Each structure stands twice: as structure tokens, then as C-alpha cells.
Amino acid sequence: MSDENNTPEDDNVDWGDALAEQQAAEGGAGEEEQDPWAAALSEQAEATEHEDISTEDAAGLFAHLRGEDGSEKLDLDVLLDIPVTVSLEIGRTKATIRNLLSYTQGSVVELDRLAGEPLDVLVNGTLIAHGEVVVINDKFGVRLTDVISPQERIKKLK
């Protein structure tokens, strides 16, 4: 077979034949390549069909959190090493950018709390307790005076 006598139309036919042979050899994979969105949507539809999890299935998913003896008491050791951010809030205020730019060393910023009011103790931005500042061995600390119950925290979320 000589390439000298082939015209551009002959080359296109050869390429078309080669692509058809390749698609036939791959078992129709060429259809998915032509429409990847259709393939992705069908995969998503198949995945969402199985998304409804019964309570028994959900219990099975979390079975590894149970105690080693199989008791109903959850093994919380897996959660104890998760880091959280604890912050103390003395108070808040709102200021304009003009006022912020005018602050210098020694400026006093007025807060929305009265002197002697307890601090807010926040964990990852969620109020969990109130406390007061203490100094022990030249280091600041906070003495918790009121811990917010889980029920009260849930009420604040709603």
C-alpha cells in the first residue's frame, strides 16, 4: 500500500475506520468519551439510589465506636485528641474605619461589658461557659463560674 496515491479523503476514511475498530475493540467505551456528562449523571443517580440508610445500617457504621466488650457505652477515646480552639472574650464593640485608623498606643477602646462582668469562654466560637480572670504564678487563667448546659447550647442554635 503506497501513501503517494492516497488523497486527503482516503486518509479521513482510514482514520474513521481505525476509530470504529478501536471503539469496537474497547466495547463501546467511545460512547462514554463522547458524552462524559451522561456517564457522570448516571453514576450519580446510581449512588443516590443507595443513599437512604436505615437506622440499623447507621448503627453498623458506628459500631467501631462502641466499647471493646460490645457494650452500648460509646468509646470516646477516638474523639479525645481532636484539637479545638478555646478563646476568652472580654467584650465587643463596633467601630468605624475612621476610628480604627485614629487608634494609637495608649488609646482606650470601650467595650460593651461592665467592669466585673464575667468573661465568655468560647470553644470553636461556641459559648460554653462564663468565667473570671485569675493570676497564678504571674500567668493569666480563667476560673469557670457558670458552665452552659448542652440543652441551653442547643436552644441557642435554633
DSSP file (Angstrom, degrees, kcal/mol; ACC not computed):
  #  RESIDUE AA STRUCTURE BP1 BP2  ACC     N-H-->O    O-->H-N    N-H-->O    O-->H-N    TCO  KAPPA ALPHA  PHI   PSI    X-CA   Y-CA   Z-CA
    1    1 A M              0   0    0      0, 0.0     2,-0.4     0, 0.0     0, 0.0   0.000 360.0 360.0 360.0 124.5    0.0    0.0    0.0
    2    2 A S    >   -     0   0    0      1,-0.1     3,-0.5     0, 0.0     4,-0.2  -0.836 360.0-155.2-105.8 133.5    1.6    3.3   -1.1
    3    3 A D  G >  S+     0   0    0     -2,-0.4     3,-0.7     1,-0.2    -1,-0.1   0.633  86.5  77.0 -78.4 -14.3    0.9    6.6    0.6
    4    4 A E  G 3  S+     0   0    0      1,-0.2    -1,-0.2     3,-0.0     0, 0.0   0.832  96.5  44.4 -67.1 -32.1    1.8    8.5   -2.6
    5    5 A N  G <  S+     0   0    0     -3,-0.5    -1,-0.2     2,-0.1     2,-0.2   0.507  88.8 108.7 -91.7  -5.9   -1.6    7.7   -4.2
    6    6 A N    <   -     0   0    0     -3,-0.7    -3,-0.0    -4,-0.2     0, 0.0  -0.520  55.3-152.5 -76.4 137.1   -3.8    8.5   -1.2
    7    7 A T     >  -     0   0    0     -2,-0.2     4,-1.9     1,-0.1     3,-0.3  -0.588  33.0-102.1 -97.4 166.7   -5.9   11.6   -1.2
    8    8 A P  H  > S+     0   0    0      0, 0.0     4,-2.0     0, 0.0     5,-0.1   0.843 124.5  56.3 -58.1 -32.8   -7.0   13.5    1.9
    9    9 A E  H  > S+     0   0    0      2,-0.2     4,-2.0     1,-0.2     5,-0.1   0.899 105.4  50.9 -65.3 -38.7  -10.4   11.9    1.6
   10   10 A D  H  > S+     0   0    0     -3,-0.3     4,-2.4     1,-0.2    -1,-0.2   0.890 108.3  52.5 -64.1 -39.4   -8.8    8.5    1.7
   11   11 A D  H  X S+     0   0    0     -4,-1.9     4,-2.5     2,-0.2    -1,-0.2   0.906 108.5  50.4 -62.4 -42.1   -6.9    9.5    4.8
   12   12 A N  H  X S+     0   0    0     -4,-2.0     4,-2.5     2,-0.2    -1,-0.2   0.883 110.3  49.8 -63.5 -39.1  -10.1   10.6    6.5
   13   13 A V  H  X S+     0   0    0     -4,-2.0     4,-2.7     2,-0.2    -1,-0.2   0.919 110.6  50.1 -65.1 -43.0  -11.8    7.2    5.6
   14   14 A D  H  X S+     0   0    0     -4,-2.4     4,-2.6     1,-0.2    -2,-0.2   0.922 111.8  47.5 -61.2 -44.2   -8.8    5.4    7.0
   15   15 A W  H  X S+     0   0    0     -4,-2.5     4,-2.7     2,-0.2    -1,-0.2   0.915 111.8  50.7 -63.4 -42.3   -8.9    7.4   10.3
   16   16 A G  H  X S+     0   0    0     -4,-2.5     4,-2.2     1,-0.2    -2,-0.2   0.908 111.6  47.5 -61.8 -42.3  -12.7    6.8   10.5
   17   17 A D  H  X S+     0   0    0     -4,-2.7     4,-2.4     2,-0.2    -1,-0.2   0.910 111.8  50.6 -64.7 -41.5  -12.2    3.1   10.0
   18   18 A A  H  X S+     0   0    0     -4,-2.6     4,-2.3     1,-0.2    -2,-0.2   0.908 111.2  48.1 -64.3 -41.3   -9.4    3.0   12.6
   19   19 A L  H  X S+     0   0    0     -4,-2.7     4,-2.5     2,-0.2    -1,-0.2   0.898 110.9  51.1 -65.7 -39.2  -11.6    4.8   15.2
   20   20 A A  H  X S+     0   0    0     -4,-2.2     4,-2.2     2,-0.2    -2,-0.2   0.910 110.9  48.4 -63.9 -41.4  -14.5    2.5   14.5
   21   21 A E  H  X S+     0   0    0     -4,-2.4     4,-2.4     2,-0.2    -2,-0.2   0.904 111.5  50.4 -63.9 -40.7  -12.2   -0.5   15.0
   22   22 A Q  H  X S+     0   0    0     -4,-2.3     4,-2.1     2,-0.2    -2,-0.2   0.921 110.8  48.2 -64.2 -43.7  -10.9    1.0   18.3
   23   23 A Q  H  <>S+     0   0    0     -4,-2.5     5,-2.5     1,-0.2     6,-0.5   0.894 112.4  49.2 -64.1 -39.3  -14.4    1.6   19.6
   24   24 A A  H ><5S+     0   0    0     -4,-2.2     3,-0.8     1,-0.2    -1,-0.2   0.892 111.5  49.4 -66.0 -38.5  -15.5   -1.9   18.8
   25   25 A A  H 3<5S+     0   0    0     -4,-2.4    -2,-0.2     1,-0.2    -1,-0.2   0.851 109.8  51.3 -69.4 -33.7  -12.4   -3.3   20.5
   26   26 A E  T 3<5S-     0   0    0     -4,-2.1    -1,-0.2    -5,-0.2    -2,-0.2   0.472 115.7-115.3 -83.2  -1.2  -13.0   -1.2   23.6
   27   27 A G  T < 5S-     0   0    0     -3,-0.8    -3,-0.2    -4,-0.4    -2,-0.1   0.880  73.9 -43.6  73.5  38.6  -16.6   -2.4   23.8
   28   28 A G  S >><S+     0   0    0     -5,-2.5     3,-1.3    -6,-0.1     4,-0.6   0.653  93.4 136.8  85.2  14.6  -18.3    0.9   23.2
   29   29 A A  H 3>  +     0   0    0     -6,-0.5     4,-1.6     1,-0.3     3,-0.4   0.746  62.2  72.8 -66.3 -21.0  -16.1    3.0   25.5
   30   30 A G  H 3> S+     0   0    0      1,-0.2     4,-1.7    -7,-0.2    -1,-0.3   0.800  87.5  61.7 -63.4 -28.6  -16.1    5.6   22.8
   31   31 A E  H <> S+     0   0    0     -3,-1.3     4,-1.4     1,-0.2    -1,-0.2   0.910 104.1  47.5 -64.3 -41.6  -19.7    6.5   23.7
   32   32 A E  H  < S+     0   0    0     -4,-0.6     7,-0.3    -3,-0.4    -1,-0.2   0.867 109.5  54.1 -66.7 -36.1  -18.8    7.5   27.2
   33   33 A E  H  < S+     0   0    0     -4,-1.6    -1,-0.2     1,-0.2    -2,-0.2   0.851 106.9  51.6 -66.5 -32.5  -15.9    9.6   25.9
   34   34 A Q  H  < S+     0   0    0     -4,-1.7    -1,-0.2     1,-0.3    -2,-0.2   0.833 124.9  25.1 -73.1 -31.1  -18.3   11.4   23.6
   35   35 A D     X  +     0   0    0     -4,-1.4     4,-1.4    -5,-0.1     3,-0.3  -0.637  64.3 162.5-134.2  76.7  -20.7   12.3   26.5
   36   36 A P  H  > S+     0   0    0      0, 0.0     4,-2.4     0, 0.0     5,-0.2   0.805  76.2  61.1 -67.4 -27.1  -18.9   12.3   29.8
   37   37 A W  H  > S+     0   0    0      2,-0.2     4,-2.8     1,-0.2     5,-0.2   0.905 102.2  51.0 -64.8 -40.9  -21.7   14.2   31.5
   38   38 A A  H  > S+     0   0    0     -3,-0.3     4,-2.2     1,-0.2    -1,-0.2   0.916 111.2  48.3 -62.9 -41.5  -24.2   11.5   30.8
   39   39 A A  H  X S+     0   0    0     -4,-1.4     4,-2.0    -7,-0.3    -2,-0.2   0.921 113.0  47.7 -64.6 -42.7  -21.8    8.9   32.3
   40   40 A A  H  X S+     0   0    0     -4,-2.4     4,-2.3     1,-0.2    -2,-0.2   0.905 111.8  49.9 -65.6 -41.1  -21.3   11.1   35.4
   41   41 A L  H  X S+     0   0    0     -4,-2.8     4,-2.5     1,-0.2    -1,-0.2   0.889 110.0  50.1 -65.1 -38.8  -25.0   11.7   35.8
   42   42 A S  H  X S+     0   0    0     -4,-2.2     4,-2.2    -5,-0.2    -1,-0.2   0.894 110.6  50.1 -67.9 -36.9  -25.8    8.0   35.6
   43   43 A E  H  X S+     0   0    0     -4,-2.0     4,-2.1     2,-0.2    -2,-0.2   0.911 111.6  48.7 -63.9 -41.2  -23.1    7.3   38.2
   44   44 A Q  H  X S+     0   0    0     -4,-2.3     4,-2.4     2,-0.2    -2,-0.2   0.905 109.9  51.4 -65.1 -41.3  -24.6    9.9   40.5
   45   45 A A  H  X S+     0   0    0     -4,-2.5     4,-1.3     1,-0.2    -1,-0.2   0.904 110.4  49.0 -62.6 -41.1  -28.1    8.6   40.0
   46   46 A E  H  X S+     0   0    0     -4,-2.2     4,-0.7     1,-0.2    -1,-0.2   0.889 111.8  49.6 -64.6 -38.3  -26.9    5.1   40.9
   47   47 A A  H >< S+     0   0    0     -4,-2.1     3,-0.7     1,-0.2    -2,-0.2   0.893 109.4  50.1 -69.3 -39.2  -25.1    6.4   44.0
   48   48 A T  H >< S+     0   0    0     -4,-2.4     3,-1.1     1,-0.2     4,-0.4   0.740  98.6  67.3 -74.1 -21.2  -28.2    8.4   45.3
   49   49 A E  H 3< S+     0   0    0     -4,-1.3     3,-0.3     1,-0.2    -1,-0.2   0.834 107.1  40.8 -63.5 -30.0  -30.4    5.3   44.9
   50   50 A H  T << S+     0   0    0     -3,-0.7    -1,-0.2    -4,-0.7    -2,-0.2   0.245  88.5  97.1-101.7  11.9  -28.5    3.7   47.7
   51   51 A E    <   +     0   0    0     -3,-1.1     2,-0.6     2,-0.1    -1,-0.2   0.773  54.1  96.6 -75.5 -26.5  -28.2    6.8   49.9
   52   52 A D        -     0   0    0     -4,-0.4     2,-0.5    -3,-0.3    -3,-0.0  -0.523  60.2-168.8 -68.9 112.3  -31.1    6.0   52.2
   53   53 A I        -     0   0    0     -2,-0.6    -2,-0.1     4,-0.0    -1,-0.0  -0.895  12.6-137.6-108.0 127.8  -29.5    4.4   55.2
   54   54 A S     >  -     0   0    0     -2,-0.5     4,-2.4     1,-0.1     5,-0.2  -0.291  28.5-106.5 -75.4 167.3  -31.7    2.6   57.7
   55   55 A T  H  > S+     0   0    0      1,-0.2     4,-2.3     2,-0.2     5,-0.1   0.836 121.7  55.1 -66.0 -30.5  -31.0    3.1   61.4
   56   56 A E  H  > S+     0   0    0      2,-0.2     4,-1.8     1,-0.2    -1,-0.2   0.911 109.0  47.2 -67.4 -39.8  -29.6   -0.5   61.6
   57   57 A D  H  > S+     0   0    0      2,-0.2     4,-1.8     1,-0.2    -2,-0.2   0.910 111.7  50.7 -65.3 -41.3  -27.1    0.4   58.8
   58   58 A A  H  X S+     0   0    0     -4,-2.4     4,-1.3     1,-0.2    -2,-0.2   0.895 108.3  52.3 -63.9 -39.7  -26.2    3.6   60.6
   59   59 A A  H  < S+     0   0    0     -4,-2.3    -1,-0.2     1,-0.2     3,-0.2   0.888 108.2  52.0 -62.8 -37.8  -25.6    1.7   63.8
   60   60 A G  H >< S+     0   0    0     -4,-1.8     3,-1.1     1,-0.2     4,-0.3   0.859 104.0  57.0 -65.4 -35.7  -23.3   -0.7   61.9
   61   61 A L  H 3< S+     0   0    0     -4,-1.8     3,-0.3     1,-0.2    -1,-0.2   0.839 113.8  38.9 -64.2 -32.7  -21.3    2.2   60.6
   62   62 A F  T >< S+     0   0    0     -4,-1.3     3,-1.7    -3,-0.2     4,-0.3   0.197  81.8 107.8-103.5  15.2  -20.6    3.5   64.1
   63   63 A A  G X  S+     0   0    0     -3,-1.1     3,-1.6     1,-0.3    -1,-0.2   0.813  70.1  65.9 -62.8 -29.6  -20.1    0.1   65.7
   64   64 A H  G 3  S+     0   0    0     -3,-0.3    -1,-0.3    -4,-0.3    -2,-0.1   0.651  92.6  63.3 -69.2 -12.3  -16.3    0.7   65.9
   65   65 A L  G <  S+     0   0    0     -3,-1.7    10,-5.5     9,-0.1    -1,-0.3   0.591  84.7  97.0 -85.1 -10.3  -17.0    3.5   68.4
   66   66 A R  B <  S-A   74   0A   0     -3,-1.6     8,-0.2    -4,-0.3     6,-0.1  -0.299  89.1 -83.8 -74.8 162.4  -18.5    1.1   70.9
   67   67 A G    >   -     0   0    0      6,-1.4     3,-1.8     4,-0.7    -1,-0.1  -0.156  39.0-108.9 -61.7 160.8  -16.5   -0.3   73.8
   68   68 A E  T 3  S+     0   0    0      1,-0.3    -1,-0.1     2,-0.1    -2,-0.1   0.775 119.2  58.6 -64.5 -26.3  -14.3   -3.4   73.2
   69   69 A D  T 3  S-     0   0    0      1,-0.0    -1,-0.3     2,-0.0    -2,-0.1   0.426 118.2-111.3 -84.1   3.3  -16.7   -5.5   75.3
   70   70 A G    <   +     0   0    0     -3,-1.8    -2,-0.1     1,-0.2    -1,-0.0   0.554  65.9 151.8  82.3   7.9  -19.5   -4.7   72.9
   71   71 A S        -     0   0    0      1,-0.1    -4,-0.7     2,-0.1    -1,-0.2  -0.213  59.0-113.9 -69.4 164.6  -21.4   -2.6   75.5
   72   72 A E  S    S+     0   0    0     -6,-0.1     2,-0.3     2,-0.1    -1,-0.1   0.643  85.3 108.3 -74.1 -15.2  -23.6    0.3   74.4
   73   73 A K  S    S-     0   0    0      1,-0.1    -6,-1.4    -7,-0.0     2,-0.2  -0.490  75.5-123.2 -66.0 126.2  -21.3    2.8   76.0
   74   74 A L  B     -A   66   0A   0     -2,-0.3     2,-1.0    -8,-0.2    -8,-0.3  -0.455  12.8-125.2 -73.5 142.1  -19.5    4.7   73.3
   75   75 A D    >   -     0   0    0    -10,-5.5     3,-0.7    -2,-0.2     4,-0.1  -0.774  29.4-179.5 -87.3 101.1  -15.7    4.7   73.2
   76   76 A L  G >>  +     0   0    0     -2,-1.0     3,-1.8     1,-0.2     4,-1.0   0.423  56.3  98.8 -85.3   1.0  -15.0    8.4   73.1
   77   77 A D  G 34 S+     0   0    0      1,-0.3     4,-0.4     2,-0.2     3,-0.3   0.808  75.4  63.0 -58.5 -28.6  -11.2    7.9   73.1
   78   78 A V  G <4 S+     0   0    0     -3,-0.7    -1,-0.3     1,-0.2     3,-0.2   0.738 108.0  42.7 -69.1 -19.8  -11.3    8.4   69.3
   79   79 A L  T X4 S+     0   0    0     -3,-1.8     3,-1.6     1,-0.1    -1,-0.2   0.638  92.0  82.8 -97.2 -16.9  -12.5   12.0   69.9
   80   80 A L  T 3< S+     0   0    0     -4,-1.0    -1,-0.1    -3,-0.3    -2,-0.1   0.710  88.9  51.6 -67.7 -21.6  -10.3   13.0   72.8
   81   81 A D  T 3  S+     0   0    0     -4,-0.4    -1,-0.3    -3,-0.2    -2,-0.1   0.311  77.1 116.8 -99.3   9.4   -7.3   14.0   70.7
   82   82 A I    <   -     0   0    0     -3,-1.6     2,-0.2     1,-0.0    -3,-0.0  -0.665  66.2-128.0 -77.5 123.6   -9.2   16.3   68.3
   83   83 A P        -     0   0    0      0, 0.0     2,-0.3     0, 0.0    -2,-0.1  -0.478  29.3-177.4 -75.6 142.8   -7.8   19.9   68.7
   84   84 A V        -     0   0    0     -2,-0.2     2,-0.6     2,-0.0    39,-0.0  -0.908  27.3-115.6-131.4 161.3  -10.2   22.7   69.4
   85   85 A T        -     0   0    0     -2,-0.3    39,-3.1     2,-0.0     2,-0.5  -0.891  24.8-164.9-103.0 120.3   -9.7   26.5   69.8
   86   86 A V  E     +B  123   0B   0     -2,-0.6     2,-0.3    37,-0.2    37,-0.2  -0.907  15.0 174.9-103.5 126.2  -10.6   27.9   73.3
   87   87 A S  E     -B  122   0B   0     35,-2.8    35,-3.2    -2,-0.5     2,-0.4  -0.953  23.1-141.6-132.7 153.3  -10.9   31.7   73.4
   88   88 A L  E     -B  121   0B   0     -2,-0.3     2,-0.6    33,-0.2    33,-0.2  -0.940  12.1-156.8-114.4 133.2  -11.9   34.2   76.1
   89   89 A E  E     -B  120   0B   0     31,-2.6    31,-2.2    -2,-0.4     3,-0.1  -0.941  14.7-179.9-116.1 117.4  -14.0   37.2   75.2
   90   90 A I        -     0   0    0     -2,-0.6     2,-0.3     1,-0.3    -1,-0.2   0.862  66.7 -56.1 -78.3 -38.1  -13.9   40.2   77.5
   91   91 A G        -     0   0    0     21,-0.1    -1,-0.3    29,-0.1     2,-0.3  -0.973  49.2-115.7 176.1-179.9  -16.3   42.2   75.4
   92   92 A R        +     0   0    0     -2,-0.3    20,-1.7    -3,-0.1     2,-0.3  -0.909  20.3 178.9-135.8 162.4  -17.1   43.6   71.9
   93   93 A T        -     0   0    0     -2,-0.3     2,-0.4    18,-0.2    18,-0.1  -0.978  22.8-129.3-156.1 160.6  -17.5   46.9   70.3
   94   94 A K        +     0   0    0     -2,-0.3     2,-0.3    17,-0.0    -2,-0.0  -0.934  30.0 174.1-113.0 140.5  -18.2   48.3   66.8
   95   95 A A        -     0   0    0     -2,-0.4     2,-0.1     4,-0.0    -2,-0.0  -0.983  28.8-117.9-143.2 152.3  -16.1   51.0   65.3
   96   96 A T     >  -     0   0    0     -2,-0.3     4,-2.3     1,-0.1     5,-0.2  -0.475  32.3-112.7 -83.0 162.1  -15.8   52.8   62.0
   97   97 A I  H  > S+     0   0    0      1,-0.2     4,-2.5     2,-0.2     5,-0.2   0.867 118.3  60.0 -62.8 -35.5  -12.7   52.5   60.0
   98   98 A R  H  > S+     0   0    0      1,-0.2     4,-0.9     2,-0.2    -1,-0.2   0.922 108.1  44.3 -57.7 -44.9  -12.0   56.2   60.7
   99   99 A N  H  > S+     0   0    0      1,-0.2     4,-0.7     2,-0.2     3,-0.5   0.901 111.1  53.6 -68.0 -40.1  -11.9   55.5   64.4
  100  100 A L  H >< S+     0   0    0     -4,-2.3     3,-1.0     1,-0.2    -2,-0.2   0.905 108.0  50.6 -59.7 -41.2   -9.7   52.4   63.9
  101  101 A L  H 3< S+     0   0    0     -4,-2.5    -1,-0.2     1,-0.2    -2,-0.2   0.734 106.0  56.7 -70.1 -21.1   -7.2   54.4   61.9
  102  102 A S  H 3< S+     0   0    0     -4,-0.9    -1,-0.2    -3,-0.5    -2,-0.2   0.597  81.2 110.8 -86.9  -9.2   -7.0   57.0   64.7
  103  103 A Y    <<  +     0   0    0     -3,-1.0     2,-0.3    -4,-0.7     3,-0.0  -0.412  42.5 170.3 -66.0 137.2   -6.1   54.5   67.4
  104  104 A T    >   -     0   0    0     -2,-0.1     3,-2.4     1,-0.0     2,-0.1  -0.794  48.0 -57.5-133.6 178.3   -2.5   54.9   68.7
  105  105 A Q  T 3  S+     0   0    0      1,-0.3     3,-0.1    -2,-0.3    -1,-0.0  -0.422 128.0  24.6 -60.9 129.1   -0.5   53.4   71.5
  106  106 A G  T 3  S+     0   0    0      1,-0.3    -1,-0.3    -2,-0.1    -3,-0.0   0.314  87.0 141.6  96.3  -7.5   -2.4   54.2   74.7
  107  107 A S    <   -     0   0    0     -3,-2.4     2,-0.5     1,-0.1    -1,-0.3  -0.360  46.3-134.7 -65.1 148.2   -5.8   54.6   73.0
  108  108 A V        -     0   0    0     -3,-0.1     2,-0.6    -2,-0.0    -1,-0.1  -0.924  11.5-156.9-109.1 128.0   -8.7   53.2   75.1
  109  109 A V        -     0   0    0     -2,-0.5     2,-0.3    -6,-0.0    -2,-0.0  -0.918  15.9-137.4-105.7 120.2  -11.4   51.1   73.3
  110  110 A E        -     0   0    0     -2,-0.6     2,-0.2     2,-0.0   -19,-0.0  -0.611  20.6-157.7 -80.3 131.9  -14.7   51.0   75.1
  111  111 A L        -     0   0    0     -2,-0.3   -18,-0.2     2,-0.2   -20,-0.1  -0.577  27.0-113.6-104.9 169.9  -16.3   47.6   75.3
  112  112 A D  S    S+     0   0    0    -20,-1.7     2,-0.3    -2,-0.2   -19,-0.1   0.295  88.7  85.3 -86.5   9.8  -20.0   46.5   75.7
  113  113 A R  S    S-     0   0    0    -21,-0.1    -2,-0.2     4,-0.1     2,-0.2  -0.811  74.2-124.5-112.7 152.1  -19.3   45.0   79.2
  114  114 A L    >   -     0   0    0     -2,-0.3     3,-1.9     1,-0.1     2,-0.1  -0.591  41.9 -89.1 -86.8 155.2  -19.2   46.4   82.6
  115  115 A A  T 3  S+     0   0    0      1,-0.3    -1,-0.1    -2,-0.2     0, 0.0  -0.418 115.3  25.9 -61.6 135.9  -16.2   46.0   84.9
  116  116 A G  T 3  S+     0   0    0      1,-0.3    -1,-0.3    -2,-0.1     3,-0.1   0.284  87.4 131.8  92.1 -10.4  -16.5   42.9   86.9
  117  117 A E    <   -     0   0    0     -3,-1.9    -1,-0.3     1,-0.1    -4,-0.1  -0.451  65.1 -99.0 -71.1 150.0  -18.8   41.1   84.5
  118  118 A P        -     0   0    0      0, 0.0    14,-0.2     0, 0.0     2,-0.1  -0.296  34.1-115.1 -69.7 154.7  -17.8   37.5   83.7
  119  119 A L  E     - C   0 131B   0     12,-3.5    12,-1.7    -3,-0.1     2,-0.5  -0.461  25.5-117.2 -78.3 157.0  -15.8   36.6   80.5
  120  120 A D  E     -BC  89 130B   0    -31,-2.2   -31,-2.6    10,-0.2     2,-0.6  -0.867  20.7-150.8 -94.3 131.8  -17.3   34.4   77.8
  121  121 A V  E     -BC  88 129B   0      8,-3.1     7,-2.8    -2,-0.5     8,-1.4  -0.922  18.8-170.6-103.8 118.3  -15.4   31.1   77.3
  122  122 A L  E     -BC  87 127B   0    -35,-3.2   -35,-2.8    -2,-0.6     2,-0.5  -0.889  16.3-162.1-113.9 138.4  -15.8   30.0   73.7
  123  123 A V  E >  S-BC  86 126B   0      3,-2.6     3,-1.8    -2,-0.4   -37,-0.2  -0.977  86.0 -19.7-118.4 117.0  -14.8   26.7   72.1
  124  124 A N  T 3  S-     0   0    0    -39,-3.1    -1,-0.1    -2,-0.5   -38,-0.1   0.858 130.6 -51.6  50.9  38.6  -14.6   26.9   68.3
  125  125 A G  T 3  S+     0   0    0    -40,-0.4     2,-0.5     1,-0.2    -1,-0.3   0.454 114.1 117.7  84.4   0.7  -16.7   30.0   68.5
  126  126 A T  E <   -C  123   0B   0     -3,-1.8    -3,-2.6     2,-0.0     2,-0.3  -0.895  68.4-120.4-106.7 127.9  -19.5   28.4   70.6
  127  127 A L  E     +C  122   0B   0     -2,-0.5    -5,-0.2    -5,-0.2     3,-0.1  -0.471  43.1 157.8 -65.7 123.8  -20.2   29.8   74.1
  128  128 A I  E     -     0   0B   0     -7,-2.8    20,-2.6     1,-0.4     2,-0.3   0.577  58.9  -3.8-121.3 -18.3  -19.7   27.0   76.7
  129  129 A A  E     -CD 121 147B   0     -8,-1.4    -8,-3.1    18,-0.3    -1,-0.4  -0.985  53.0-126.2-164.1 168.0  -19.1   28.9   79.9
  130  130 A H  E     +CD 120 146B   0     16,-2.8    15,-2.6    -2,-0.3    16,-1.8  -0.924  37.6 160.0-119.2 150.5  -18.6   32.2   81.8
  131  131 A G  E     -CD 119 144B   0    -12,-1.7   -12,-3.5    -2,-0.3     2,-0.3  -0.933  32.4-115.1-158.1-179.9  -15.6   32.8   84.0
  132  132 A E  E     - D   0 143B   0     11,-2.1    11,-2.9    -2,-0.3     2,-0.2  -0.942  35.3-103.6-128.3 150.4  -13.4   35.4   85.7
  133  133 A V  E     - D   0 142B   0     -2,-0.3     2,-0.3     9,-0.2     9,-0.2  -0.497  39.0-179.1 -74.6 136.7   -9.8   36.2   85.2
  134  134 A V  E     - D   0 141B   0      7,-2.1     7,-2.3    -2,-0.2     2,-0.5  -0.949  19.5-142.8-130.9 154.4   -7.3   34.9   87.7
  135  135 A V  E     + D   0 140B   0     -2,-0.3     2,-0.4     5,-0.2     5,-0.2  -0.981  21.5 174.4-120.2 122.9   -3.5   35.3   88.0
  136  136 A I  E >  S- D   0 139B   0      3,-2.8     3,-1.2    -2,-0.5    -2,-0.0  -0.986  72.0 -15.2-131.2 120.6   -1.5   32.3   89.2
  137  137 A N  T 3  S-     0   0    0     -2,-0.4    -1,-0.1     1,-0.3     3,-0.1   0.907 127.9 -54.0  53.4  46.7    2.4   32.4   89.3
  138  138 A D  T 3  S+     0   0    0      1,-0.2     2,-0.4    -3,-0.0    -1,-0.3   0.672 117.3 111.7  63.5  20.1    2.4   35.5   87.0
  139  139 A K  E <   -D  136   0B   0     -3,-1.2    -3,-2.8     0, 0.0    -1,-0.2  -0.966  66.5-122.7-123.2 141.7    0.2   33.8   84.4
  140  140 A F  E     +D  135   0B   0     -2,-0.4     2,-0.3    -5,-0.2    -5,-0.2  -0.503  38.0 159.7 -77.7 149.8   -3.3   34.6   83.4
  141  141 A G  E     -D  134   0B   0     -7,-2.3    -7,-2.1    -2,-0.2     2,-0.4  -0.876  32.5-118.2-150.6-177.2   -6.1   32.0   83.7
  142  142 A V  E     -D  133   0B   0     -2,-0.3     2,-0.6    -9,-0.2    -9,-0.2  -0.999  10.0-149.2-135.2 133.5   -9.8   31.8   83.9
  143  143 A R  E     -D  132   0B   0    -11,-2.9   -11,-2.1    -2,-0.4     2,-0.4  -0.902  26.3-128.8 -99.1 121.2  -11.9   30.4   86.7
  144  144 A L  E     +D  131   0B   0     -2,-0.6   -13,-0.3   -13,-0.2     3,-0.1  -0.553  32.4 171.7 -73.4 126.4  -15.2   29.0   85.3
  145  145 A T  E     +     0   0B   0    -15,-2.6     2,-0.3    -2,-0.4   -14,-0.2   0.672  69.2  17.9-106.6 -24.2  -18.1   30.3   87.2
  146  146 A D  E     -D  130   0B   0    -16,-1.8   -16,-2.8     2,-0.0     2,-0.5  -0.908  64.2-156.7-153.1 119.2  -21.0   29.0   85.1
  147  147 A V  E     -D  129   0B   0     -2,-0.3     2,-0.3   -18,-0.2   -18,-0.3  -0.856  24.7-124.7 -99.6 129.6  -20.9   26.2   82.5
  148  148 A I        -     0   0    0    -20,-2.6    -2,-0.0    -2,-0.5    -1,-0.0  -0.546  27.6-124.1 -73.2 130.5  -23.6   26.3   79.8
  149  149 A S     >  -     0   0    0     -2,-0.3     4,-2.1     1,-0.1     5,-0.2  -0.374  17.8-116.0 -73.2 154.3  -25.6   23.1   79.7
  150  150 A P  H  > S+     0   0    0      0, 0.0     4,-2.1     0, 0.0     5,-0.2   0.858 116.5  56.4 -57.4 -35.3  -25.8   21.2   76.4
  151  151 A Q  H  > S+     0   0    0      1,-0.2     4,-2.0     2,-0.2     5,-0.1   0.915 107.2  47.9 -64.2 -42.3  -29.6   21.8   76.3
  152  152 A E  H  > S+     0   0    0      1,-0.2     4,-1.8     2,-0.2    -1,-0.2   0.886 110.1  52.6 -65.5 -38.3  -29.1   25.6   76.5
  153  153 A R  H  X S+     0   0    0     -4,-2.1     4,-1.1     1,-0.2    -1,-0.2   0.899 108.9  49.7 -63.4 -40.1  -26.5   25.4   73.8
  154  154 A I  H  X S+     0   0    0     -4,-2.1     4,-1.1     1,-0.2     3,-0.4   0.894 107.5  54.5 -65.9 -39.9  -28.9   23.5   71.5
  155  155 A K  H  < S+     0   0    0     -4,-2.0     3,-0.4     1,-0.2    -1,-0.2   0.882 105.9  52.8 -60.3 -38.2  -31.6   26.1   72.2
  156  156 A K  H  < S+     0   0    0     -4,-1.8    -1,-0.2     1,-0.2    -2,-0.2   0.777 103.3  58.1 -69.4 -26.3  -29.2   28.9   71.1
  157  157 A L  H  <        0   0    0     -4,-1.1    -1,-0.2    -3,-0.4    -2,-0.2   0.809 360.0 360.0 -71.8 -29.4  -28.6   27.1   67.8
  158  158 A K     <        0   0    0     -4,-1.1    -1,-0.2    -3,-0.4    -2,-0.2   0.475 360.0 360.0 -77.4 360.0  -32.3   27.1   66.9
